[in-house]
Amino acid sequence: MKKAGDKMPSAARIRKNQKEKKKRQRRRRILIGVFIGILVLFVGVYAYLSSLLGQADQVDIDESDLGLVEDPGKVDINLSNKNIVNIALFGIDTRNGDYSNSLSDTILIATLDFDHKKLKLTSVMRDTFASIPDKDYKKINSAFAYGGPTLAIKTLNTNYDMNITDFATVNFEAMEKIVDAVGGVEIDIKPYELNEINVAINHQNKNIGTNTQKLESSGRQVLDGGQALAYSRIRKVGNADFERTERQRTVLEQVLNKVLKDRSITKAMRFADSLLPYVQTSMSRSEILSIGTKVMTSGTTNLVNTRIPLDDHVKNATINGGAVLLPTSLIDNVAYLHNFIYENDEFEPSDRLQDINDTMAQY
């Protein structure tokens, strides 16, 4: 109720108040519209990514049967560091989606080190002599054939004092798809590799039904997916499997650098769309989304790689009629691995690793 003497607002004042009220209402509607638009976009992108991730073959593995280090703090203080994520990657030479009874032709440990903003790739030589739990001592690539990803991870953890709990397995068809998805990879083909890569291309065309073009010369050139796959398979020239794993890392580095360089969501989606139908993994959709988002937003772009066993701590040997790479000091190899992955030089081998090291010294 107005008091006596209060003045009534003028007509101009009333009109001004009404205009300001309409402006506020219009801004509110615009903000609501923008919010709804962002929400719809977010839901759409999430749904699309979820549908992509749904193309991967997710499998459950029993974490209690992975040979985890019992007292990680005594071995390496960073074994339990949540900002250093290790994922076992296995490459299987199959195209029919059947991963059973297959040797792991490629074995990698992929490390996402968010503390040091690095992506790390460690190649494990497939002919490395190793302790396969419940299967005696054999080439490490046989673990996958004996017990699938669970035994393959357990073998890595047992022989290298690691605590890996996740994996991804891809067949060789994936290599072609992901290289083509990023527009090819630039590789310097050495003269002695030219004939071998063309032999591998002929083999792929004949046995797989592809139509990959052979290379006409050595030197630096862009390889498509089929050519990159053939390049990764070269083994008979150069330094045998040592150089073959280096070729594989080179191709993977090129692919990852292309995806990470411009941090393109569109390119990352195209990459995922090409790769995931050929992947078997223990990771859930939410875990893959979380890791991928963290990589893309954290500035983790420094990519480094290595290989074990080290040249100074391995020798060629024939054991039970088969040629193997025998670590001459498994502990030195593992200490190097932990320094590379965790950037910690205060590694202490577990009793289990010491026993395996002592057994190998008898061969």
Secondary structure, 3 states (H helix, E strand, C coil): CCCCCCCCCCHHHHHHHHHHHHHHHHHHHHHHHHHHHHHHHHHHHHHHHHHHHCCCEECCCCHHHCCCCCCHHHHCCCCCCCCEEEEEEEEECCCCCCCCCCCEEEEEEEEEECCCCEEEEEEECCCEEEECCCCCEEECCHHHHHHHHHHHHHHHHHHHCCCCCEEEEEEHHHHHHHHHHCCCEEEEECHHHHHHHHHHHHHHHHHHCCCCCCCCCCEEEEECHHHHHHHHHCCCCCCHHHHHHHHHHHHHHHHHHHHHHCCCHHHHHHHHHHHHHHEEECCCHHHHHHHHHHHHHHCCCEEEEEEECCHHHEEEEEECCEEEEEECCHHHHHHHHHHHHHCCCCCCCCHHHHHHHHHHCCC
